[in-house]
């Protein structure tokens, strides 16, 4: 799994995104944990040094304990992704109303209108966070409208 993530997701998503964002601001980004020798070394490590219990990056965290405060090393992971929830619940409401309307969804025949609208309503009412699913449906319908 790590191999596939490193081979496809990292270069096709994370590194491309980072590169574009940094170039837009004139910043040169470095990725020291992608040093060839370090990557080759870590691929030879046994699984118990990569993860212990629920602690990921176990060896790295243990190695840093003498240099960094415990609360920094073991703090919960935080993302830096796009604000999809805000887009879906606020900014894209008009687009959702039109592109995910009953007539439009039925025209394409891919998604069940009732299921999509239950998802949207549950998301609006805070019953569930289906923002990413709604985003994906919206992207597919938008793609179909653009290229079909």
N, C-alpha and C positions, 0 to 999 in steps of 0.2 A: 504494500500500500504506500509506504514512504517513497519507494522508487517511482511509482506512477505520479504521485503528487509532485515530486521533485522534477520529474521529466516533463510533465505537461502543465499542471496547475500553476506551479511557481513561475515558469517563464511566460506562459500564455496569459496569466492573470496578474499575479502579484507584482512581478518585476516590470511588466509592461505598464501597469497602472502607476507604479512608483516612478518609473522613468518619465512617463508623460507629465505627471504632476510636478516632478522636480524640474524638468526642462521648462515648463511653463513659468516657473518662478526663478529660473536661472541658478538653480542649486544643483550641485553635483553630489549624488548619493553614493555611498559605499555600502557594501554588503559583506562585512568581514566573516560572517558565519557561512558564507558560500565559497570560502577559500578552498581550492581544489584539494589540497592535502588534508584539511580539516574534514571536508565532506567524505573523502575516501576513508579517513580514520573512523569517523562516526558510523559508517556503514558496516564496519567490522565489529562494532560493540555488541555484546549480548543484550537481548531485550530488557533484562532486569536492570541494566545500567541506564537505559533510556527512559524507563518508566518503573516506578515502584509504588504499588498501590494505585492511588489516583494522582500521584505526583508525576507529571510529565517533565521532560528535560532533566531528569534526576541528576545525572552526572554533572551537568553544567551548573545546576543549582547548588549542589554540594561543593563544587570547586569555588564558587563565588561567595560562600558563607563567610570567609575570612575578610572579604573585601567590601561587601554590601550589607546593609541592614536586613534582618530577617523579613521585615514587613515589605521590603522592596522585592526581594527574591520570590517570596511565596504569596504575593498579592494575586487576586483573581485576574485572569486574562481579560483584557478589554479590547474591543474591536475598534477599527477606524474606518469602517465601511461607509457606504452611502446611506443617507438618511431615508431609507425606503419607506419606513413607517410614516414619517411626516409627509412624504410625497403622496402616498396612497390615501392618507386620512385628510390631507389638506390641499396640497398643490394640484393634484391630478384629478380632483373630484369631477370636474366637468368632462374630462376625457374619459374617465371610467363610466360616467353616465351615458355617454354617446357610444363609445366603442364596445362596451359590455352590455349594451341594451339587448332586450329580448330579440328584436328583429335582426340586429347585427350578429349576435351569437348563433341564432338559428340559420342565418345565411351561410355561415361557415360550417355548421354542423359538427363541430369538434367538441364543444363543451356543452354540458347540460345547463341551461339558463337558470333553472331553479337552484341547482347546487352552487353555481357561481354566486348568485345573489344571496343565498344563505351565508356563504363565506364572507361576502362583502358586509352584510348586515351584522354578523357576529363580530367581525373586525371593528366596525364602527361602534358597536355597543360595548366593546371591551371584553367580550366573552372569550375571544381568542386573538392571538396576533397572527393573522393570515396575510400580513402585508407582502411578504416575499412571494407567496403563492399567487396573490392577486397581481403583483408586479409581473410574474412570469406569464400569466394568462393575458394580461394587457400587452406584453411584449410580443407574444405569438400573434394575437389579433392585429396589432399594429404592423407587424411584419407581413402578414397576409394582405392587409390593405395596401401596403406599399408595393409589394412584389408580385401579387397575383393578378 
